[in-house]
Amino acid sequence: MTVFLVVGAVGVLLLLVALVVGDVLDGALEGLSAGFFSTEALAGFLGALGFGGAIALEATGSTSLAVVIGLVLGVLLGWLAAKASTFLHGDGEGDTVRTSDVLERIGSVVSAIPEGGFGVVSLSVGGHITRLNARSSTAVPAGTQVSVTQVISPTAVQVEPLFLP
């Protein structure tokens, strides 16, 4: 019984360390190159194996049955923890704002754009407020809504004012 309780306590301790230290521990498991080997999944597996095995040992009195029940519970909870972790962390696909994401976005002019010069526009891209240098074929006063027509560089865009009725 003591071994099961120690394994369960190690799982809980690992989960607490993962919460405090964060993603640092996930780097230690990257070499396994499988998405289900996260710190959360390992902590869930160990906690369920230990505490589930201890409960099964107390209920049945059979060590072999307690190990089997603990392993089944550990795999189940580890898999659920891996799925929950993947869901909560996301795949990272929408987190990075790319230069091409600003095309055809509507923004507003923060600093007036003089004819033949640059001003500043503010855009919302993927939930991030982004300020970029902007130029236009015509002078555009501050506060005007514009649409991005071309990406000039990672920090500059070509815009045209919106003429809404």
Order of alpha helices (4+ residues) and beta strands (2+ residues): alpha-alpha-alpha-beta-beta-beta-beta-beta
